[in-house]
Amino acid sequence: MTATMTKDEGHLDDPTDGQYVLYGRRHSNQRIFTKMLIAALLSLVAAFVLAVEALHLAEDPTASLACDVNAVLSCGTVAQSWQAEAFGFPNVFLGLMFESAAIMMALIGLSGVRIPRWLAIAEQVIYTFALLFALWLFSQSMWVIGALCPWCMLITYSTGFIFLSMLHYNIRERNLWRSGRGAKIAHAFVQRDIDLYVGIGYVALITVLVVAKYGPQLVA
């Protein structure tokens, strides 16, 4: 079997590893990086809004923010917690850097230029940290702070999709596992659309947890 791919399909020519070929539009650069770009742009908008509001709170800690909807949906409550500055400065500035990097990566991917393996792996590492950090912040908001920031929730959702998009690309290019059992399992993970179901489950689980805990309070 020959593993030669067209540019539109987004695969690389590799005549020695046909068993790891991924066919179909879902696995093309256009699909992978368009999804990643949309998620990163949404997150960047959210991070920018939160950065502006962080400056407002720095000037006036008692200020009411635009996304202070009620006692549960309150950016101000979350922003004034110690968790909002886990590294000694507003977390949102990390978001601005991460989302900018994701947008750059998505644009490179959409341009048709092959992303160097080291850069693709570095982005995967960054977004593994970003995803874990976003989930930690979500858990703190849910069960410690007792309030949710709508813009932070958008970033939490989007970060998951950016992570999965980058993982999809890295598995397709065999950047993480060149061969062996790891490559076989990773290939099956995207070939059978398990990553797609994981993304849907990720959004569903977070949404169910929020609704189950707060229910009517979300619109009170």
C-alpha positions as CSV (number, residue, x, y, z in Angstrom):
1,M,0.0,0.0,0.0
2,T,1.3,3.4,-0.9
3,A,1.1,6.2,1.6
4,T,1.4,9.1,-0.8
5,M,-1.0,11.9,0.0
6,T,-2.2,15.1,-1.7
7,K,-1.6,18.5,-0.2
8,D,-5.4,19.0,0.1
9,E,-5.6,15.9,2.2
10,G,-3.0,17.3,4.5
11,H,-0.8,14.2,4.7
12,L,2.9,13.7,4.0
13,D,4.4,11.4,1.5
14,D,5.8,8.3,3.3
15,P,5.9,5.1,1.2
16,T,7.1,3.0,4.1
17,D,4.2,3.5,6.6
18,G,1.0,3.0,4.7
19,Q,-0.6,1.4,7.7
20,Y,-0.7,4.7,9.5
21,V,-2.3,6.7,6.7
22,L,-5.5,8.7,7.5
23,Y,-7.8,9.4,4.6
24,G,-10.7,11.8,4.5
25,R,-11.4,15.5,4.8
26,R,-11.7,15.3,8.6
27,H,-8.0,14.6,8.7
28,S,-6.9,17.4,6.4
29,N,-5.0,20.4,7.5
30,Q,-8.0,22.6,6.5
31,R,-10.4,20.8,8.8
32,I,-7.9,20.4,11.7
33,F,-6.5,23.9,11.7
34,T,-9.8,25.7,10.9
35,K,-11.3,24.2,14.0
36,M,-8.2,25.2,15.9
37,L,-8.2,28.7,14.6
38,I,-11.9,29.3,15.5
39,A,-11.3,28.0,19.0
40,A,-8.2,30.1,19.5
41,L,-9.9,33.3,18.2
42,L,-12.8,32.8,20.6
43,S,-10.4,32.2,23.5
44,L,-8.3,35.3,22.5
45,V,-11.4,37.5,22.5
46,A,-12.4,36.1,26.0
47,A,-8.8,36.6,27.3
48,F,-8.7,40.1,26.0
49,V,-12.0,41.0,27.7
50,L,-10.8,39.4,30.9
51,A,-7.5,41.4,30.7
52,V,-9.4,44.6,30.4
53,E,-11.6,43.7,33.3
54,A,-8.6,42.7,35.4
55,L,-7.2,46.3,34.8
56,H,-10.5,47.7,35.9
57,L,-10.5,45.7,39.1
58,A,-6.9,46.8,39.8
59,E,-8.0,50.4,39.7
60,D,-11.2,49.8,41.6
61,P,-11.6,46.4,43.4
62,T,-15.3,47.2,44.1
63,A,-16.1,47.8,40.4
64,S,-19.0,45.8,38.9
65,L,-18.0,44.0,35.7
66,A,-20.1,43.5,32.6
67,C,-20.2,39.7,33.1
68,D,-21.3,39.9,36.7
69,V,-24.7,38.5,35.8
70,N,-25.7,37.1,39.2
71,A,-24.3,35.4,42.3
72,V,-23.2,32.3,40.3
73,L,-22.2,33.9,37.0
74,S,-19.7,36.5,38.3
75,C,-16.4,37.3,36.7
76,G,-15.7,39.7,39.5
77,T,-15.9,37.0,42.2
78,V,-13.6,34.7,40.4
79,A,-11.2,37.5,39.4
80,Q,-10.8,38.5,43.1
81,S,-9.9,35.0,44.2
82,W,-6.3,33.9,44.7
83,Q,-6.8,31.3,42.0
84,A,-7.1,34.1,39.4
85,E,-3.5,34.9,40.0
86,A,-2.0,31.5,40.6
87,F,1.5,32.6,39.4
88,G,1.5,36.0,41.0
89,F,-0.2,37.8,38.0
90,P,-3.6,37.5,36.4
91,N,-3.9,34.2,34.7
92,V,-5.5,35.9,31.7
93,F,-2.1,37.1,30.5
94,L,-1.1,33.5,30.1
95,G,-4.2,33.0,28.0
96,L,-3.2,35.9,25.8
97,M,0.1,34.3,25.1
98,F,-1.2,30.7,24.6
99,E,-4.1,31.8,22.3
100,S,-1.7,33.9,20.2
101,A,0.6,30.9,19.8
102,A,-2.3,28.7,18.8
103,I,-3.5,31.2,16.2
104,M,0.0,31.3,14.8
105,M,0.2,27.5,14.6
106,A,-3.2,27.3,13.0
107,L,-2.3,29.9,10.3
108,I,0.9,28.0,9.6
109,G,-1.0,24.8,9.2
110,L,-3.6,26.4,6.9
111,S,-0.9,27.9,4.7
112,G,0.3,24.4,3.7
113,V,3.7,24.7,5.3
114,R,4.9,21.7,7.1
115,I,5.2,22.4,10.8
116,P,8.6,21.3,12.2
117,R,8.2,18.3,14.5
118,W,9.8,20.1,17.5
119,L,7.4,23.0,17.1
120,A,4.4,20.8,16.9
121,I,5.4,18.9,20.0
122,A,6.2,22.1,21.9
123,E,2.7,23.3,21.1
124,Q,1.2,20.0,22.3
125,V,3.1,20.4,25.6
126,I,2.0,24.0,26.0
127,Y,-1.7,23.0,25.5
128,T,-1.4,20.0,27.7
129,F,-0.5,22.4,30.5
130,A,-3.1,24.9,29.4
131,L,-5.8,22.2,29.4
132,L,-4.8,20.9,32.8
133,F,-4.7,24.4,34.2
134,A,-8.1,25.3,32.7
135,L,-9.6,22.2,34.2
136,W,-8.0,23.1,37.6
137,L,-9.4,26.6,37.4
138,F,-12.8,25.2,36.5
139,S,-12.8,22.8,39.5
140,Q,-11.8,25.7,41.8
141,S,-14.6,27.9,40.4
142,M,-17.1,25.1,40.8
143,W,-16.3,23.7,44.2
144,V,-14.1,26.3,46.0
145,I,-14.9,29.8,44.8
146,G,-18.6,29.0,44.2
147,A,-18.9,31.2,41.2
148,L,-18.4,30.9,37.4
149,C,-16.8,33.3,35.0
150,P,-18.6,33.1,31.6
151,W,-15.5,34.2,29.7
152,C,-13.4,31.7,31.6
153,M,-15.9,29.0,30.7
154,L,-15.5,29.8,27.0
155,I,-11.8,29.5,27.4
156,T,-12.2,26.2,29.1
157,Y,-14.3,24.8,26.3
158,S,-12.0,26.2,23.6
159,T,-8.8,25.0,25.2
160,G,-10.1,21.4,25.0
161,F,-10.7,21.8,21.3
162,I,-7.3,23.4,20.6
163,F,-5.6,20.5,22.5
164,L,-7.5,17.9,20.6
165,S,-6.9,19.6,17.2
166,M,-3.1,19.7,17.9
167,L,-3.2,16.1,19.1
168,H,-5.0,15.1,15.9
169,Y,-2.3,16.7,13.8
170,N,0.5,15.2,15.8
171,I,-0.9,11.8,15.6
172,R,-1.5,12.1,11.9
173,E,2.1,13.2,11.4
174,R,3.4,10.5,13.8
175,N,5.2,13.3,15.8
176,L,4.5,11.7,19.1
177,W,5.0,8.0,18.2
178,R,7.0,7.0,15.1
179,S,6.1,3.3,15.2
180,G,5.2,0.4,17.5
181,R,2.2,0.0,19.8
182,G,2.0,3.7,20.7
183,A,1.7,4.7,17.0
184,K,-0.9,1.9,16.4
185,I,-3.1,3.0,19.3
186,A,-2.8,6.7,18.5
187,H,-3.7,5.9,14.8
188,A,-6.8,4.0,15.9
189,F,-7.8,6.9,18.2
190,V,-8.3,9.3,15.4
191,Q,-9.1,6.8,12.6
192,R,-12.1,5.6,14.6
193,D,-13.1,9.2,15.5
194,I,-12.6,8.6,19.2
195,D,-11.0,12.1,19.5
196,L,-14.3,13.6,18.1
197,Y,-16.3,11.8,20.7
198,V,-13.9,12.8,23.4
199,G,-14.4,16.5,22.4
200,I,-18.2,16.1,22.5
201,G,-18.0,14.3,25.8
202,Y,-15.7,17.0,27.2
203,V,-18.2,19.8,26.4
204,A,-21.1,17.7,27.6
205,L,-19.5,16.7,30.9
206,I,-18.6,20.3,31.8
207,T,-22.0,21.5,30.9
208,V,-23.8,18.8,32.8
209,L,-21.6,19.4,35.9
210,V,-22.5,23.1,35.8
211,V,-26.2,22.6,35.3
212,A,-26.4,19.8,37.9
213,K,-24.7,21.9,40.6
214,Y,-26.3,25.3,40.0
215,G,-29.4,24.6,37.9
216,P,-31.9,27.5,38.3
217,Q,-29.3,29.7,40.0
218,L,-27.7,30.2,36.6
219,V,-30.6,32.4,35.4
220,A,-31.8,33.7,38.8
